[in-house]
């Protein structure tokens, strides 16, 4: 039977080698494995734990390894990182077990010559402890919260040190699982009863028609899910759709819709009447939206492949537009730890694309119509600064609402939205 720690190390090595999406890599490895459910759970905990805490782990390793970590053999490095994570952050695993299993893994691999090296490094970690640097300077915060310095500097510039520390703490927390009740098929009370019958506990939230799962559940296996009684969606995303609040019978464009959560919520708000054109650049992503809409029984949603940055006059005009643009994703670090290891230079062209999409969206909007611009990031450059720069370019475009959702304040993912209104006299045609 496959070893949990080996599965984690294999997946970490794969992600490090080619930058693949972590969830896709791990899911693929676990599906091919004959490991027990308990071992798969341990493999997942170690794998995602290392991704979450990689900067911290590497700081601890560098104290005991003279050569640069990039020169350490790939699988050996993954095993070392996994072991240090277990030592520093998994209280239920004995330190001796973490060390011994790590040595066994390397000894039985193609990098077996490194077994003694692994043993020596980990023994030194145990001997010297895992104490981290103290202080609120950028370098110390980076090590403590395992976050790149450029992200910390960005947060500090936009929100100050106190908020930054709170955001960093939240980035390492376990995110809640929240769902949106499909009010076309059921209501909140009925869904709670349905789930209770099969032993699933949920609780109401302050957001209307939104529930939070109390403990981990295989959601996709639930009958209520298969019957389309709800869909998974963070509270901030649900609230943003409610801010746009499209009316029954109206025509709506969701420009960057995949995987479809906001389209689904808008369709439910509209009582499945009117028309929602849910778009994405790639067909496989529009297929995801289509399957979700079928499961939920929302036939007001139509999908279309569309480049959101290029105008297509055949689409016509819309009463409401949702413009949830591609972004740096810094508001969802606790859900997607891979994001924080992107390089800042990778984002150089991002604001240009976001602005291009927003300006293109305005051509589809009817006079008197409403547009919601949103992102799941917390960079002012991609949010309020960008929206304000676009408003300055047009007469007759105004901001009716704006909010930045903060995980430590709003108990949601980090998220930004701004509601723009195109006045009857607007010079955008």
C-alpha positions as CSV (number, residue, x, y, z in Angstrom):
1,X,0.0,0.0,0.0
2,X,1.3,3.5,-0.9
3,X,2.9,5.5,1.9
4,X,1.2,8.8,2.7
5,X,4.4,10.8,3.1
6,X,5.7,9.3,-0.2
7,X,2.5,10.5,-2.0
8,X,2.9,14.0,-0.6
9,X,6.6,14.1,-1.6
10,X,5.8,12.9,-5.1
11,X,3.2,15.6,-5.6
12,X,5.4,18.3,-4.2
13,X,8.2,17.4,-6.5
14,X,5.9,17.4,-9.5
15,X,4.5,20.9,-8.6
16,X,8.0,22.3,-8.0
17,X,9.2,20.9,-11.3
18,X,6.6,22.2,-13.7
19,X,4.5,24.7,-11.8
20,X,1.3,22.6,-12.3
21,X,-1.8,23.4,-10.3
22,X,-1.4,21.8,-6.9
23,X,-5.0,20.4,-6.6
24,X,-4.8,18.8,-10.1
25,X,-1.4,17.2,-9.3
26,X,-2.4,15.8,-5.9
27,X,-5.8,14.6,-7.1
28,X,-4.2,12.7,-10.0
29,X,-1.6,11.0,-7.7
30,X,-4.2,10.1,-5.1
31,X,-6.6,8.6,-7.6
32,X,-3.9,6.3,-9.0
33,X,-2.9,5.2,-5.4
34,X,-4.2,2.3,-3.4
35,X,-3.7,4.2,-0.2
36,X,-6.4,4.1,2.5
37,X,-8.6,7.1,3.2
38,X,-6.6,7.9,6.3
39,X,-3.3,7.9,4.4
40,X,-4.8,10.0,1.6
41,X,-5.9,12.5,4.3
42,X,-2.4,12.6,5.8
43,X,-0.9,13.0,2.3
44,X,-3.2,15.9,1.6
45,X,-2.5,17.6,5.0
46,X,1.3,17.4,4.5
47,X,1.1,18.4,0.8
48,X,-1.0,21.5,1.3
49,X,0.7,22.3,4.6
50,X,4.1,22.4,2.9
51,X,2.7,24.7,0.2
52,X,1.2,27.0,2.8
53,X,4.4,27.2,4.9
54,X,7.1,26.7,2.3
55,X,8.9,30.1,3.0
56,X,8.9,29.3,6.7
57,X,10.1,25.7,6.2
58,X,12.9,26.8,3.8
59,X,14.1,29.4,6.3
60,X,14.5,26.7,8.9
61,X,16.2,24.4,6.4
62,X,18.7,27.1,5.3
63,X,20.0,27.3,8.8
64,X,21.3,23.7,8.4
65,X,22.1,23.4,4.7
66,X,25.1,25.3,3.4
67,X,24.4,24.9,-0.3
68,X,21.4,26.8,-2.0
69,X,18.2,24.8,-1.7
70,X,17.8,24.8,-5.5
71,X,20.9,22.6,-5.7
72,X,19.4,20.0,-3.4
73,X,18.1,17.0,-5.3
74,X,14.3,17.6,-6.0
75,X,12.8,14.6,-4.3
76,X,15.2,14.9,-1.3
77,X,14.1,18.5,-0.9
78,X,10.4,17.6,-1.0
79,X,11.0,14.9,1.7
80,X,12.9,17.4,3.8
81,X,10.2,20.0,3.5
82,X,7.6,17.5,4.4
83,X,9.5,16.3,7.4
84,X,10.1,19.8,8.7
85,X,6.4,20.7,8.3
86,X,5.5,17.6,10.4
87,X,8.0,18.6,13.1
88,X,7.1,22.3,13.2
89,X,3.3,22.2,12.6
90,X,1.8,18.8,13.2
91,X,1.7,18.2,16.9
92,X,0.1,14.7,16.7
93,X,3.1,13.3,14.7
94,X,6.1,12.3,16.8
95,X,9.3,14.1,15.7
96,X,11.1,10.7,15.6
97,X,8.5,9.3,13.2
98,X,8.9,12.4,10.9
99,X,12.6,11.9,10.8
100,X,12.7,8.1,10.4
101,X,10.1,8.0,7.7
102,X,11.9,10.8,5.8
103,X,15.2,8.9,5.9
104,X,13.4,5.7,4.7
105,X,11.8,7.5,1.8
106,X,15.0,8.8,0.5
107,X,16.9,5.6,1.1
108,X,14.4,3.7,-1.1
109,X,14.4,6.3,-3.9
110,X,16.7,7.0,-6.8
111,X,18.3,9.7,-4.5
112,X,19.3,7.1,-1.9
113,X,22.8,8.5,-1.5
114,X,21.2,11.5,0.3
115,X,19.7,9.4,3.2
116,X,22.5,10.3,5.5
117,X,22.3,14.0,4.6
118,X,18.5,14.0,5.3
119,X,19.1,12.3,8.7
120,X,21.8,14.9,9.6
121,X,19.7,17.9,8.6
122,X,16.6,16.8,10.4
123,X,18.5,15.9,13.6
124,X,19.9,19.4,13.6
125,X,16.4,20.8,13.2
126,X,15.3,18.8,16.2
127,X,18.4,19.8,18.2
128,X,18.1,23.6,17.5
129,X,14.3,23.9,17.5
130,X,11.9,25.6,15.2
131,X,11.7,29.1,16.7
132,X,11.0,31.9,14.2
133,X,12.2,35.5,14.1
134,X,10.2,38.1,16.0
135,X,9.1,41.5,14.8
136,X,6.8,43.3,12.4
137,X,9.4,44.1,9.8
138,X,8.8,42.7,6.3
139,X,11.5,40.0,6.5
140,X,10.2,38.7,9.8
141,X,6.6,38.7,8.7
142,X,7.6,36.9,5.5
143,X,9.2,34.1,7.5
144,X,6.5,33.9,10.2
145,X,3.5,33.8,7.8
146,X,5.2,32.2,4.9
147,X,4.4,35.0,2.5
148,X,6.6,36.7,-0.1
149,X,7.9,40.1,0.9
150,X,6.4,41.8,-2.2
151,X,2.9,40.8,-1.2
152,X,3.4,42.0,2.4
153,X,4.7,45.3,1.1
154,X,1.7,45.6,-1.2
155,X,-0.7,44.9,1.7
156,X,1.1,47.3,4.0
157,X,1.1,50.1,1.4
158,X,-2.7,49.7,0.9
159,X,-4.0,48.8,4.3
160,X,-1.3,49.5,7.0
161,X,0.7,47.1,9.2
162,X,-2.1,46.1,11.6
163,X,-4.5,45.0,8.8
164,X,-1.6,43.3,7.0
165,X,-0.7,41.1,10.0
166,X,-4.4,40.2,10.3
167,X,-4.6,39.3,6.6
168,X,-1.4,37.2,6.9
169,X,-2.9,35.3,9.8
170,X,-6.1,34.6,7.9
171,X,-4.0,33.4,4.8
172,X,-2.9,30.4,6.9
173,X,-6.3,29.6,8.4
174,X,-8.7,26.9,7.1
175,X,-11.3,28.6,4.9
176,X,-15.0,27.9,5.6
177,X,-17.1,26.0,3.1
178,X,-20.2,28.1,2.3
179,X,-23.0,27.3,-0.1
180,X,-25.8,29.2,-1.8
181,X,-29.3,27.8,-1.5
182,X,-30.9,27.3,-4.9
183,X,-34.1,29.3,-4.3
184,X,-35.5,28.2,-7.6
185,X,-35.8,24.7,-6.2
186,X,-36.0,25.0,-2.4
187,X,-35.5,27.4,0.5
188,X,-33.0,27.6,3.4
189,X,-35.1,25.8,6.0
190,X,-35.9,23.0,3.7
191,X,-32.3,22.5,2.7
192,X,-31.2,22.5,6.3
193,X,-33.7,19.7,7.0
194,X,-32.6,17.7,4.0
195,X,-29.0,17.8,5.0
196,X,-29.8,17.0,8.6
197,X,-31.6,13.8,7.6
198,X,-28.3,12.5,6.3
199,X,-26.2,13.7,9.2
200,X,-24.8,16.8,7.6
201,X,-24.6,19.8,9.9
202,X,-24.8,23.4,8.5
203,X,-25.5,26.7,10.0
204,X,-27.0,29.9,8.8
205,X,-24.8,33.0,8.0
206,X,-25.6,36.7,8.0
207,X,-25.9,36.5,4.2
208,X,-29.4,35.7,3.0
209,X,-29.7,32.1,1.5
210,X,-26.2,31.2,2.4
211,X,-25.2,28.3,4.7
212,X,-21.8,27.2,6.1
213,X,-20.9,23.6,6.6
214,X,-19.9,22.9,10.2
215,X,-17.4,20.1,9.4
216,X,-15.7,18.5,6.3
217,X,-18.1,16.7,4.0
218,X,-17.8,15.1,0.6
219,X,-20.3,17.6,-0.9
220,X,-20.5,16.2,-4.4
221,X,-21.7,12.9,-3.1
222,X,-24.7,14.4,-1.3
223,X,-28.1,13.8,-2.9
224,X,-29.1,17.4,-2.2
225,X,-26.1,18.5,-4.3
226,X,-26.9,16.1,-7.1
227,X,-30.5,17.4,-7.1
228,X,-29.2,20.9,-7.6
229,X,-30.5,22.3,-4.3
230,X,-27.3,24.4,-3.7
231,X,-23.9,25.3,-5.1
232,X,-20.6,26.1,-3.4
233,X,-19.8,29.8,-3.3
234,X,-18.0,32.1,-0.9
235,X,-20.0,34.7,0.9
236,X,-18.3,37.7,-0.7
237,X,-19.0,36.3,-4.1
238,X,-22.7,35.8,-3.2
239,X,-22.9,39.3,-1.8
240,X,-21.4,40.8,-4.9
241,X,-24.1,39.2,-7.1
242,X,-26.7,40.6,-4.7
243,X,-25.1,44.0,-5.1
244,X,-25.7,43.9,-8.8
245,X,-29.2,42.5,-8.1
246,X,-30.5,42.0,-11.6
247,X,-34.3,42.2,-11.9
248,X,-36.6,39.4,-13.2
249,X,-36.8,39.3,-17.0
250,X,-33.7,41.4,-17.5
251,X,-30.8,40.7,-19.8
252,X,-27.4,40.0,-18.1
253,X,-23.9,39.5,-19.3
254,X,-21.4,37.7,-17.1
255,X,-18.1,38.4,-19.0
256,X,-15.6,36.1,-17.2
257,X,-18.1,33.6,-15.7
258,X,-16.3,30.3,-15.1
259,X,-16.8,28.3,-13.0
260,X,-20.2,29.9,-12.9
261,X,-21.1,30.6,-9.2
262,X,-22.1,34.3,-9.8
263,X,-24.1,33.4,-12.8
264,X,-26.0,30.8,-10.8
265,X,-26.7,33.2,-8.0
266,X,-27.9,35.9,-10.4
267,X,-30.2,33.4,-12.1
268,X,-31.6,32.5,-8.7
269,X,-32.1,36.2,-7.8
270,X,-33.9,36.6,-11.1
271,X,-36.1,33.6,-10.3
272,X,-34.7,31.9,-13.5
273,X,-36.4,34.4,-15.8
274,X,-34.8,36.7,-18.3
275,X,-31.5,35.8,-19.9
276,X,-27.9,35.4,-18.6
277,X,-25.1,35.1,-21.2
278,X,-22.3,33.4,-19.2
279,X,-19.0,33.7,-21.1
280,X,-15.4,32.5,-20.9
281,X,-12.5,32.3,-23.2
282,X,-12.2,28.5,-23.3
283,X,-14.8,25.9,-24.2
284,X,-13.9,23.5,-21.5
285,X,-14.7,26.2,-18.9
286,X,-18.0,27.2,-20.5
287,X,-18.8,23.4,-20.3
288,X,-18.3,23.6,-16.5
289,X,-20.9,26.4,-16.4
290,X,-23.3,24.6,-18.6
291,X,-23.1,21.4,-16.5
292,X,-23.6,23.4,-13.3
293,X,-26.6,25.3,-14.7
294,X,-28.2,21.9,-15.8
295,X,-27.7,20.4,-12.4
296,X,-29.3,23.5,-10.8
297,X,-32.2,23.7,-13.3
298,X,-31.3,27.2,-14.3
299,X,-32.2,27.3,-18.0
300,X,-32.1,31.1,-18.1
301,X,-28.3,30.7,-18.4
302,X,-26.7,30.4,-21.8
303,X,-23.0,29.9,-22.3
304,X,-20.7,31.4,-25.0
305,X,-17.0,31.4,-25.7
306,X,-15.9,35.0,-25.7
307,X,-12.7,37.0,-25.4
308,X,-13.8,39.6,-22.8
309,X,-11.3,42.1,-24.1
310,X,-12.7,42.2,-27.6
311,X,-16.0,43.8,-28.5
312,X,-18.6,41.6,-30.3
313,X,-21.5,43.7,-31.6
314,X,-23.6,40.5,-32.2
315,X,-24.1,40.2,-28.4
316,X,-26.2,43.3,-28.3
317,X,-26.9,45.4,-25.2
318,X,-27.5,44.4,-21.6
319,X,-29.3,45.7,-18.6
320,X,-26.7,44.4,-16.2
321,X,-23.1,43.3,-16.6
322,X,-20.9,41.4,-14.2
323,X,-17.2,42.0,-14.9
324,X,-15.3,39.6,-12.6
325,X,-11.9,40.1,-14.2
326,X,-8.7,37.8,-14.1
327,X,-6.6,39.1,-11.2
328,X,-3.7,38.3,-8.9
329,X,-5.9,36.4,-6.5
330,X,-4.3,37.7,-3.3
331,X,-7.7,37.6,-1.6
332,X,-7.9,33.8,-1.7
333,X,-4.4,32.8,-0.5
334,X,-5.9,30.5,2.1
335,X,-7.7,28.5,-0.6
336,X,-4.9,28.6,-3.3
337,X,-1.5,28.8,-1.7
338,X,0.2,28.4,-5.1
339,X,-0.8,32.0,-5.9
340,X,1.6,33.6,-3.5
341,X,4.6,32.0,-5.2
342,X,4.0,33.9,-8.4
343,X,6.6,36.5,-9.2
344,X,5.5,40.2,-9.1
345,X,6.7,40.7,-12.7
346,X,4.1,38.1,-13.8
347,X,1.5,40.7,-13.0
348,X,2.9,43.5,-15.0
349,X,0.4,43.2,-17.8
350,X,-2.5,42.3,-15.6
351,X,-3.9,45.8,-14.9
352,X,-3.8,46.6,-18.6
353,X,-5.9,43.5,-19.4
354,X,-8.4,44.3,-16.5
355,X,-8.8,47.9,-17.8
356,X,-9.3,46.7,-21.3
357,X,-12.0,44.2,-20.2
358,X,-13.8,46.8,-18.1
359,X,-13.8,49.4,-20.9
360,X,-15.0,46.9,-23.4
361,X,-17.8,45.8,-21.0
362,X,-19.1,49.4,-21.0
363,X,-19.9,49.1,-24.8
364,X,-22.3,46.3,-24.0
365,X,-24.1,48.2,-21.3
366,X,-27.5,49.9,-22.0
367,X,-27.9,53.5,-21.0
368,X,-29.2,53.5,-17.4
369,X,-27.7,50.0,-17.0
370,X,-25.5,48.8,-14.1
371,X,-22.1,47.1,-14.2
372,X,-20.4,45.3,-11.3
373,X,-16.6,45.2,-11.5
374,X,-15.1,42.6,-9.1
375,X,-11.9,40.8,-8.3
376,X,-10.7,38.3,-5.7
377,X,-7.6,40.3,-4.9
378,X,-6.6,42.9,-2.4
379,X,-4.3,45.1,-4.5
380,X,-5.7,48.7,-4.8
381,X,-3.9,48.9,-8.1
382,X,-6.3,46.3,-9.5
383,X,-9.3,47.5,-7.6
384,X,-10.3,51.1,-6.6
385,X,-7.4,52.8,-8.4
386,X,-8.2,51.0,-11.7
387,X,-12.0,51.7,-11.4
388,X,-11.4,55.4,-10.6
389,X,-9.1,55.7,-13.6
390,X,-11.8,54.4,-15.9
391,X,-14.5,56.6,-14.4
392,X,-12.2,59.6,-15.1
393,X,-12.2,58.7,-18.8
394,X,-15.9,58.8,-19.3
395,X,-18.7,61.4,-18.8
396,X,-21.9,59.9,-17.4
397,X,-20.3,57.0,-15.6
398,X,-20.6,57.0,-11.8
399,X,-19.8,54.7,-8.9
400,X,-22.9,53.7,-6.8
401,X,-21.2,51.3,-4.4
402,X,-17.8,50.1,-3.5
403,X,-16.5,47.7,-0.9
404,X,-13.3,45.7,-0.2
405,X,-14.2,42.5,1.7
406,X,-11.5,41.6,4.2
407,X,-11.2,38.0,5.6
408,X,-10.5,39.2,9.2
409,X,-13.3,41.7,9.2
410,X,-16.0,40.4,6.9
411,X,-15.4,36.7,7.5
412,X,-15.2,36.1,3.7
413,X,-12.5,35.7,1.1
414,X,-10.6,38.8,0.2
415,X,-12.8,40.4,-2.5
416,X,-13.4,43.8,-4.1
417,X,-16.5,45.1,-6.0
418,X,-17.6,48.4,-7.4
419,X,-21.1,49.0,-8.8
420,X,-21.0,51.4,-11.8
421,X,-24.0,53.1,-13.3
422,X,-24.1,54.3,-16.9
423,X,-26.3,57.4,-17.0
424,X,-28.7,58.0,-19.9
425,X,-26.4,60.7,-21.2
426,X,-23.2,58.8,-21.0
427,X,-20.8,59.1,-23.9
428,X,-20.0,55.4,-24.2
429,X,-21.5,53.9,-27.3
